[in-house]
Amino acid sequence: MPKVTAHPTPNPHSLKFTRDGARFVASGFVAFGAAEEAAGDPLGSALFAVRGVANVFIVPEFVTVTKHPAASWDQLVPSIERILAEHTASAEAE
């Protein structure tokens, strides 16, 4: 499975996730401030299914996920990395 890497941001409640050579969206950007906004978007919906995710920002080269303040990155990161790795792997298979 592709390796997804989490990077710190100036906001302690946000992490940037990358994968070398992968594109998370074809172009532009997508931003979701709530699960309802992500309905119909497979990647956005999958990320909001992780309890504690508050906001998702997707551009071709990276995904930034913001968590609720009470949520723990230790619990969120493994699920987010798995979702992003599966998303990029399935996109490559198409």
N, C-alpha and C positions, 0 to 999 in steps of 0.2 A: 504494500500500500504506500502511496506517496507520502513523503514527510512534510508535515505542516509545522511551521515554526511560529511561536507566539513572541511578540516583541512588546516591550513596555512603551507607553505613551506618556506625555506630561500629565494626563488624567489617570490617577490610580484606579479608577473604576472602568477604564477602557484598555483593551489590548488590541494590537494590530497583528493579524495572522497572515502569513505569506506561505507560498510554496513555489520554489524555483521553477520557472518555465510554465507555470499554470496560470490560466485566466479564469477568474471567478464569474465574470460577465463579459460578453463580447466587446462592449464599448460603453462609454458614459458611466453613470453611477446609479445606484438604487439605494434609497434610505428608508428605513422603517422605524417608526417611533413606538410601535405597538404591534402585538401579534395580529390584530385585526387588519392592519395595513399590509401585512405580509401575506395575507390569505391569497392563495393562487400563485404565489412565488415559491417554487419548491425549496430553494436554499433558505430564503427568509423564513418560511414556515418551519423548516427543520430546526433552524437556530432558535427560534422563539419557543420551540417545544422543550428546550432546555430550561428548567426552572431557574430563574434568577437573571435571565437575559432581559435587558431593558430597552436596548437600541441596537440596530444593525445598520452599518454603512458598507456598501459593496461597490468596489471599483474593479477594473480588470486585474490589477496587480496585487490587491490585498483586500481583506475584510477587517473592519474594525467592529468589535463587539463591546458594548458598554453594559455593565452589570448593575443590578440594584445594589445599593450600598451594603445591605446586610448579607448579600451573597458572597460566597468564597470562591476565589479563582481556583483553588486546589480542587474543588468539586466541579467547576464549570469547564476548565481547560480540556481535560481528556475527551469529554463529549463534543465540544466544539471542534477540536482537532480531528476527531473521527468523522464528523459530519462534513467538514471541509475536504478531507482526504477522499472520502467516498464521492463527493460532488465532483471534484476535479478528475478523479479516476473514471467516473462514468462519462464525463464530458469528453475525455480523451478516447474512450471506446466508441463514441458515435462517429 
